[in-house]
Amino acid sequence: MSRAAPRSDALDRHVRALAAPEGGANLRQSVVLPALREAIVEGDLVAGERLSETDLARRLGVSRTPVREALGVLERERLVTVVPRLGAFVRTVTEDDVDEIYVVREALEVLATRLAVERVTPVGLALVDESVAVMRAAVECNDHRAYVEELDRFYALIMKLSGNSTLELLHLSLLGPVRRLRRISMSRPGRMARSFEQLERIAAALARRDPAAADLMREQLVRARETVKEAARAAADD
């Protein structure tokens, strides 16, 4: 488990994306958590990688306090494991983790889809069409990064279209590990194309105000769950 400290290029890229170079110390501190989260979600910081408070604080130009606080949040989000006397490590995804998260995802996202069918507006449908078009272009270019980024937005849109702010907040609390698992799933051969085919069916059903959209969403999540579990098993065998 005692791998090397995080690679500077991986983390610094996320810091630069989140803060302007001229940002002050307060802004610098504010990007510690999102930068670490993105580096883990995107797979730039890999499972088992050690996250040293001292090293992170030095390279980010902040005190150890915001780093320690960020690692605490990431531990609660199940992206980091803190081992007493050893420190923090990027959490390894297990099959049990996948099952737990996808059970909750299914409950929330299937319900959100059912509510969206009942409440979607013409403006909402236009936003869905726009998102599907962006994903179609990503699939045609075989651009996995662009696809999963838009897929994040698509699911956020479904939650918004549900019209239920409590449901949306619950989903938001799972966003870190959900996005990480989504990227693991999309790394598997052929998964992106199959995912998009099903999303087109979901979008079409939503446009028809067809309750079957919720069943299609459930099918999508069942397939994604199995794909991530396959990836977790393959990683465990390496």
Phi and psi in degrees as a GROMACS rama.xvg file:
@    title "Ramachandran Plot"
@    xaxis  label "Phi"
@    yaxis  label "Psi"
@TYPE xy
-82.2018  69.0662  SER-2
-81.1865  174.283  ARG-3
-67.595  164.205  ALA-4
-63.1558  158.201  ALA-5
-55.5042  139.572  PRO-6
-65.4946  133.557  ARG-7
-64.3126  -37.7149  SER-8
-65.0429  -36.5389  ASP-9
-65.1536  -48.2821  ALA-10
-74.2351  -43.2355  LEU-11
-62.6005  -31.4741  ASP-12
-60.8683  -40.2382  ARG-13
-72.9123  -34.3587  HIS-14
-63.3812  -45.7079  VAL-15
-62.5092  -33.8716  ARG-16
-71.2758  -23.3509  ALA-17
-101.192  -16.7526  LEU-18
-141.244  138.512  ALA-19
-68.6626  147.565  ALA-20
-57.3922  -30.8038  PRO-21
-84.9249  4.34459  GLU-22
-61.9208  145.036  GLY-23
-80.5894  -173.883  GLY-24
-61.8183  -40.2401  ALA-25
-63.386  -41.6128  ASN-26
-64.8816  -40.422  LEU-27
-59.2543  -43.1718  ARG-28
-65.229  -34.617  GLN-29
-69.7078  -17.6434  SER-30
-96.6965  -2.08903  VAL-31
-58.4858  -52.5782  VAL-32
-64.3677  -53.7386  LEU-33
-63.3418  -32.4232  PRO-34
-67.4558  -44.9782  ALA-35
-63.7652  -42.1814  LEU-36
-60.6761  -46.872  ARG-37
-64.8351  -38.6392  GLU-38
-62.7163  -36.2853  ALA-39
-74.6152  -46.9227  ILE-40
-58.701  -41.9671  VAL-41
-78.7233  -7.78625  GLU-42
84.0065  10.0368  GLY-43
-72.3255  -32.165  ASP-44
-105.313  118.619  LEU-45
-95.3474  162.108  VAL-46
-53.4186  132.003  ALA-47
90.4149  -7.99062  GLY-48
-72.0881  134.284  GLU-49
-79.596  138.071  ARG-50
-115.841  97.4569  LEU-51
-81.6412  123.814  SER-52
-57.171  -45.4012  GLU-53
-63.6956  -45.6335  THR-54
-66.1795  -44.3766  ASP-55
-63.8378  -43.5742  LEU-56
-61.9964  -41.1404  ALA-57
-64.8597  -46.1983  ARG-58
-74.7905  -26.4037  ARG-59
-89.7671  -9.24783  LEU-60
71.9384  33.6832  GLY-61
-130.001  171.999  VAL-62
-76.4707  172.907  SER-63
-72.3266  -20.4935  ARG-64
-59.3157  -53.2516  THR-65
-63.7264  -29.9982  PRO-66
-67.4323  -46.2758  VAL-67
-61.3783  -41.9411  ARG-68
-63.9  -41.3523  GLU-69
-63.4797  -42.6364  ALA-70
-65.0026  -33.8101  LEU-71
-64.1462  -42.0266  GLY-72
-64.4798  -44.1593  VAL-73
-66.0035  -30.3888  LEU-74
-66.5096  -42.6236  GLU-75
-65.395  -29.872  ARG-76
-82.2648  -0.31127  GLU-77
65.6056  32.5332  ARG-78
-103.572  -18.7873  LEU-79
-132.03  146.223  VAL-80
-115.221  126.669  THR-81
-102.036  120.818  VAL-82
-106.729  119.31  VAL-83
-51.0718  133.211  PRO-84
70.8477  -5.56202  ARG-85
-112.726  -33.34  LEU-86
115.278  -161.018  GLY-87
-104.264  142.949  ALA-88
-135.455  148.189  PHE-89
-62.5166  127.881  VAL-90
-68.0159  138.122  ARG-91
-81.953  132.732  THR-92
-78.3664  124.597  VAL-93
-109.247  165.426  THR-94
-63.4437  -34.4627  GLU-95
-64.5551  -40.1394  ASP-96
-59.0819  -45.4849  ASP-97
-60.7638  -47.2641  VAL-98
-59.7657  -46.336  ASP-99
-62.1382  -45.7875  GLU-100
-68.7723  -40.4801  ILE-101
-73.6614  -27.3731  TYR-102
-61.2936  -43.7262  VAL-103
-71.844  -41.1367  VAL-104
-56.4182  -45.8685  ARG-105
-60.9565  -43.6102  GLU-106
-60.4033  -44.5448  ALA-107
-77.2081  -46.2862  LEU-108
-78.016  -32.2172  GLU-109
-68.1795  -42.2781  VAL-110
-62.6285  -43.7346  LEU-111
-61.0233  -39.2656  ALA-112
-65.6356  -42.169  THR-113
-61.7614  -42.4853  ARG-114
-68.3092  -37.0287  LEU-115
-63.2421  -38.3783  ALA-116
-57.4817  -39.2786  VAL-117
-77.1294  -26.6578  GLU-118
-119.289  -5.81427  ARG-119
-62.1773  142.709  VAL-120
-107.983  167.377  THR-121
-56.8308  -37.3913  PRO-122
-64.0335  -42.8265  VAL-123
-60.7394  -42.1927  GLY-124
-65.2375  -35.2527  LEU-125
-64.8947  -38.2942  ALA-126
-67.2811  -38.1722  LEU-127
-62.9064  -45.7795  VAL-128
-59.6261  -41.3285  ASP-129
-63.0062  -43.7492  GLU-130
-64.1372  -42.6803  SER-131
-62.5415  -38.3131  VAL-132
-64.2744  -39.9106  ALA-133
-64.5729  -42.517  VAL-134
-67.2411  -36.54  MET-135
-61.1152  -43.8001  ARG-136
-62.8169  -38.784  ALA-137
-65.5703  -40.2891  ALA-138
-64.2867  -43.7189  VAL-139
-62.8685  -31.0435  GLU-140
-92.8668  -0.0997845  CYS-141
55.5429  41.1784  ASN-142
-100.262  92.2331  ASP-143
-64.2948  -40.4304  HIS-144
-61.3987  -47.6086  ARG-145
-63.8884  -36.2657  ALA-146
-64.3256  -49.3638  TYR-147
-69.5962  -31.3749  VAL-148
-63.8357  -42.3538  GLU-149
-72.0522  -32.122  GLU-150
-63.0932  -37.7992  LEU-151
-56.1211  -46.5696  ASP-152
-67.3259  -35.5186  ARG-153
-61.9012  -47.1922  PHE-154
-67.0047  -36.7742  TYR-155
-62.9044  -36.5803  ALA-156
-66.4528  -41.8722  LEU-157
-59.9445  -42.5374  ILE-158
-62.4179  -41.5465  MET-159
-64.7778  -41.4832  LYS-160
-69.3102  -15.9852  LEU-161
-66.3855  -23.9073  SER-162
72.5997  15.4646  GLY-163
-119.385  103.222  ASN-164
-67.2061  -31.3905  SER-165
-65.6251  -43.8162  THR-166
-61.1395  -41.6308  LEU-167
-63.9442  -41.663  GLU-168
-67.1523  -39.6639  LEU-169
-62.115  -41.7372  LEU-170
-65.5544  -38.9936  HIS-171
-60.9809  -34.1858  LEU-172
-67.1399  -18.5254  SER-173
-99.4267  2.13056  LEU-174
-60.7306  -40.026  LEU-175
-58.0082  -61.6306  GLY-176
-64.0126  -33.253  PRO-177
-62.2722  -46.5108  VAL-178
-65.7291  -36.9114  ARG-179
-63.0605  -46.4398  ARG-180
-65.5308  -35.1422  LEU-181
-61.1408  -41.4115  ARG-182
-70.4551  -34.2881  ARG-183
-64.0701  -44.1355  ILE-184
-60.3618  -45.7475  SER-185
-71.6481  -12.1029  MET-186
-78.685  -12.4617  SER-187
-78.4723  141.212  ARG-188
-56.0449  129.344  PRO-189
80.7962  -8.17602  GLY-190
-67.8685  -39.1643  ARG-191
-60.4971  -45.5281  MET-192
-63.8879  -42.9287  ALA-193
-66.1224  -38.7988  ARG-194
-60.6797  -45.0961  SER-195
-67.0091  -39.4357  PHE-196
-57.2673  -42.5475  GLU-197
-71.0868  -36.5413  GLN-198
-65.3288  -34.9477  LEU-199
-62.3636  -39.4678  GLU-200
-64.9395  -41.4734  ARG-201
-62.4013  -46.1037  ILE-202
-63.3389  -39.9521  ALA-203
-65.4369  -41.81  ALA-204
-65.2302  -39.0595  ALA-205
-62.5867  -40.8461  LEU-206
-63.4755  -30.9993  ALA-207
-84.9211  -1.94239  ARG-208
57.2824  38.5779  ARG-209
-91.8049  121.177  ASP-210
-58.1346  -18.4685  PRO-211
-61.4686  -15.8241  ALA-212
-56.9161  -36.7628  ALA-213
-66.06  -39.635  ALA-214
-66.6192  -37.6139  ASP-215
-65.3714  -37.6987  LEU-216
-64.7403  -40.3289  MET-217
-61.4126  -42.9933  ARG-218
-60.5731  -41.3515  GLU-219
-60.407  -42.9998  GLN-220
-72.1372  -35.6859  LEU-221
-62.7976  -43.5831  VAL-222
-66.5632  -41.7435  ARG-223
-63.4547  -40.1256  ALA-224
-60.0978  -45.3948  ARG-225
-67.158  -35.7921  GLU-226
-64.8498  -43.8367  THR-227
-66.7927  -37.3607  VAL-228
-65.2741  -37.3561  LYS-229
-61.1141  -42.0564  GLU-230
-65.4501  -39.7755  ALA-231
-64.7105  -39.736  ALA-232
-66.6253  -40.4698  ARG-233
-64.6531  -40.1114  ALA-234
-66.4303  -36.8343  ALA-235
-67.2889  -28.3852  ALA-236
-81.3076  -18.7361  ASP-237
